[in-house]
Every structure is written in structure tokens, then in C-alpha cells.
Amino acid sequence: MPHFKSQKDDRPYSPPKPLYEQVKSYVLKNMESGEWPAYFQLPSEHTLVREMGISRMTIHRALRELTQAGFLERIQGVGTFVAAPKKQPKVLELREIEDIIRGHGGRHQCDVHFLQEEPIEKDAAAMMSMTPGEKVYRSYFVHRENGLPVMLEDRYVHPKFMPEYLETEFTHATADTHLSRKYALLSHSHVIQAAVSNAEINHFLELEATTACIVINRKSWLGDDVVSAARLVFPGNRIQLT
């Protein structure tokens, strides 16, 4: 395992990169040189901490951002691997639901079914990097296009980062819009799944039968902190995201 170290050269002085950016550069250089080819399993975070002398939080952030960018793949309980090269990579641009609707020439409406503080449950706590039972803000919205339900939004927000969330008005702007207005440096990760509607989805989206849906699980980060986690459900027969 090569040691992580800086080397002197004759280039003009420039301020050093943040440590997490240095870790990312180190990983990418190993990939570009072929020393870490596609499907190669990276050393564990513990090993990288020992070899580089950098905190585990910094290592974790660097690997997470490289994973979000598609350079790495992380398998829970197994490890982190160099991702296979992808042909003609495409970037998903997830627009706000009101922008999608207005782009169709439609009228956006948001129904607030509940907006409250509650103790966070175990699964949601893991998503939000919180402790089960800790207080969290939760909202449950249905977005409509010309009166027709087109998106179900179930969202958790960390009170520390948006203490005014429960008093926020969502008729004219979505939760993501409010968050991005407050924090310009938010980063996001998305997991997109295909699913079929269940009784809950059928009820809130007013579906008459089981329907194929697109589910987007969206996390919003401020540095290493999770600000918000949302499950966005779109009935496939009512809206197009492109």
C-alpha cells in the first residue's frame, strides 16, 4: 500500500487543498494509473486512516462524494469498490416539482397533510444520522398538477438546520426550494427505484388501482451533516420527469 504523502517540486506555491479533496485526488490518481482498476476493492476506511494519518470522518466524506459522483460503488457490509467505466455518462437533473409542472403549462398546488415535530424512528434515524427518539421535523405533502395528484413527498428535516420549518409556508415554494435558499452550498444524493403503489400511496395520490411508480430517495447534505431526507413518489402514468 503506497503511503499518502506530499512531494516537493518547483511549481509556484498555492494554498493546500482541504484534506478531503486531497484524499479524493489520491484515490483518483490510483484509479487513473491503473493501480486500482475497475472492481478493485479499496482498503478499508480504518486502513486509510492509519496509512494517511487523516481522520475517519474526512476519509468517509471523500469516499462518499466519489461514490455520489459515480467513481466508486459502496456495498453495505462488504466494502468500497472502483466503479465499472460507464459509456456515455448522463447527469440526472432533478428539477423541483413546481418547475416540472409549470414547464407543462400546468398549475402547481401543494396539500399539507401534516407538518409536525415527532420522535424519529430507528430506520429514519439511520438515514438522518440521528439517534432514535431524538426530535425531528416531518412533513407529508401531496403535490398536484391542475388538481391531479402527481407526487407524494414524505420528508424529514433536522431541526438544528431549519428551526423555522414548522412555520414555513409551502403553497408557493417546495421544501427543497426553502432549504436551497437558506443553504447555497447544499449537496444532494439520489437513489432511484421502480415500485408499485401500495394502499398508502393509492390513498394519497388518489389512484384507483395498483400503479407503477418512480420513487426517488433524496438526501441533502451540508458538509458532513444530513439536513434533510425525503421520499418522493411519482405515479408513472401521470408525470414525466424529463
N, C-alpha and C positions, 0 to 999 in steps of 0.2 A: 504494500500500500504506500504510494508516494506521500511524503509529508507536505502539508499545506504551508507554504512559506513565500515570502516576497523575495524578489531578486532585484538587485540594483542594476540600473542601466544609465545611459547618458541622456535619457529623454528629459525635457523640461519638467520641473516639479508641477504636480497637480494634486489637489486635495484627495486623500484616500477615499475610496468608495465606502459606503456603510458596510458593516460586516456581513449582513445577509446577502448583499449584492456580490461581495467577494466570494461567498460560498456558491452562489449561483454561477459565477464565472468559472469557478474551479470545476463544478460539475459539467458545465457545457464544454470546457476545454477537453476534459477526459472523453466526452462523447465525440467531439469533433476529431480528436486524434485517433479514434478507433479503439482506444484502450478500454472504453466502456461501450461496446456495441449494442445494437437493439436487443432487447430482452435480458440484458445483463442486470443482475441483482446488485444494487448499490450496497455498500457497507451500511450497517445499522446506524441509527442516529447516535446510539451510545458510542459506537466505534468512531464516528466522525467527530463527536465531541472530544474524545480522547486524542485523536490524531491531529485535530486542528486547534485545540485549545480554545474553542468557542462554545458559548452556552447552548444548551439543547433547544431553548426557545428560538434562538437565532437560526440554528440548523433546521428546525421544524418549519419556520416561516419560509426559508429559502426553498426547501423541498416542496412545500405546499404551493408556492407560487409557480414553480416549474411544472408541477402537476396540473395546475389550472391552465397553464399555457400550452399543455399538451406534450411537453418534453418527457415527462415521467408518468408512470402509472403506479398507483399505490393500491395494494391488496391488503385489506384488513387482516391482521393476524399472520401475514406471510412476509411482506416487505415491500420495498420500492424498487421498481424496475425501469430501465430505459425503454421508452415507448417505441413501438414499431414506427418506421417512417410512414407518413401518410401522403398519399398522392393528392395534389390539388387541394390543400387545406382550405377550408372555408371558415369564416368567423361568423358566429351567431350574434346577430344584433337583436337583443330583446327590447323592443320598444315598449313604452308604457301603454297600458290598455286603452287609455283615453286617446292617445295618439293613433293607435291602430283603428279605433272606431271612427275618429274624425277623418282619418285618411280614407275611409269608406264613404265619407259624407254623412255619417250617422251621428246620433245624439247619445252622449255618454251619461249614464246615471249610476250612482253607487248607493246600494242599500246597506246600511249598517245594521247587522243583526245583533252583534254585541261588541262592546268595547270596554274592557274591564281589566282590573288587576286580579291575579289569581296565583296560587302556589304552583310552581312549574312541576310537571310530572317527569318521571325518570327519562323517558325517551326524548322529550323536548329539551330537558336539561342537558343531555349529551350533545344535542345539536347546537345549543346556545353556549356551551362551555360554562354552565351554571350548576349549582348544587340543587338536587331535588328538594322541593319545598320552598326554595327561595322565591320571592315575589317577582313576577314577570308581567308585562302588559301583553294582552292578547286581543286581537281584533278578528272579526269574521265578517267579510264583506261579500256581496254579490254585485258584480258589475253588469250593466245592461246596455245593449245597443238598440236604440229605438224601442225600449220596453222589454226586449227579449234577453233573458239571462245568457251571458256568453263567457263569464269567468267567475269561479269561486275562489276566494282568497282567504286562507287561514294563516295568520301571521303572529309571530312572537317578536316583541321588541324589548330590549334591555332597558329598564328604567333609568339606569345611570347615564345613558347616552341620549335619551329622548324623554326627559321627565314631564314634558308638556303633552305627551302623546294622547292621553285620555281626554284632553280638552281640545284636541285638534279637529278641525272641520275638514271632512273628506268629500264634500259634494263636488268641489271644483278641482281637486288635486288628489292624486293617489298617495298612499303611504310612502312608496318609493320616491315620489317627487318631493314630498316633505323632507325625507331623510337626505336626499341628494342636495337639496337647498341648504340644509344645515351643515352637511359634511361634504365638501367638494372632493375630498380625497378618498371616498369610499371605493373599495374594490368588491367585486361580486364573483361568486361561483355558482354554477348551474348544473343540476343533474336532471336530464330529461328522460321521461319514461312514457311508455304507452300503457294504458289501463282501461278497464271497463268501469262504468259507473256503478256505484252501489246505492243502497237506499238513501243514504245521506246526500250524496251528490244529486240523485234523481229529485229529491225533495227541494233542495235549494236552487237547483238550476231548472226546475220545472220540466223535467224530462219524463216523457210518458213511458219509455221503455229503456232497458239497458243499452247504453250508448258507448261507443269507442271514444276515449278521451286522451288528451295530451296532458301530462302532469309535469310541471316544472317546479323543482325544489330549488329555491333561490336563497343564498346566504349573502349577507352584506357585512363586510369587514372594515374596521378602522385600525390599521396596523395589524396587530395580532388578536384584537378583540372582536368578537362577534356582536354586531349591533342588532341584527335582525335576521330571522329565518322565516321563510314563507313557503307555503304550498299553494301553487296556482293551478287550478284545474280548468281546462278548456274542453267543451264538448266538440268533437271533431267535425260534426255536421253543421256547426253554427258559425265558426270563425276560422279564418286563415291567418297564420302568424307572419307569413312572408309578404 
